[in-house]
């Protein structure tokens, strides 16, 4: 409590570092940072265990649902697609925003990538091996993984590159940002992960205006919702669980199982066969 007080200039004798208690998200972030520091001491041989990792394993919250609900079902995803196609294209600036937003949503939805992974990716990360296209991603924890680039994503990439004045397919070692800002034809400048977040949020806000009944849910959606949506829709389309887990680069397949919404629905429906008859 001695660290909490009214906002004052840092030079003020009664300055306090905080104006109120930490929000739950800030507490989680702080624990994540502390956990990483403890892990470093563990890796260095200074500690025999990570106390925060142990506490996380022991603490199981029953308040949280077992599945992932921050995703868009097929109906809401269609609203988002319709919103994208309704973006203005009258001038050069509007047209570029439309093409970039279209490519960005294709990329996030078809790959399940994180926005930070998109922000630091370059065109040269998309490579061809034995006639198949792959996106080599530098992911969480600086781990490298490969995501398949299917025909739909490759067509969207070619369309975006053509709009930006680039050759249809990436060149080996090409340093052009995978998603960027056009300042001159044939040249893309880097786009930050924050800018990517804001572009996606703007589209979701416009989608919320188109669908008032689901406005609250759409307005709450973010880039990470597209990762959850990608996983859920892949599983619903029949893509094997292991393949989805590999595409999302999950450390454990149990993490991917959280997206099996249809599996839970089917289990619930099948359980209806066991009852007591008329009551």
Secondary structure, DSSP 8 states (H G I E B T S, - for coil): -TTB-----TTSTT--SBSS---HHHHHHHHHHHHHHHHHHHHTTS-SS-HHHHHHHH---SSS-SS---S--HHHHHHHHHHHHTS--SSHHHHHHHHHHHHHHHHHHHH---HHHHHT-BGGGEEEETTEEEEEEE-GGG-EEEEEE-HHHHHHHHHHHHHTT--SS--TT--SBSSEEEEETTEEEE--HHHHHHHHHHHHHHHHHH-GGGHHHHHH--HHHHHHHHHHHHHHTT--HHHHHHHHT-SSHHHHHTT-HHHHHHHHHHHTTS-----
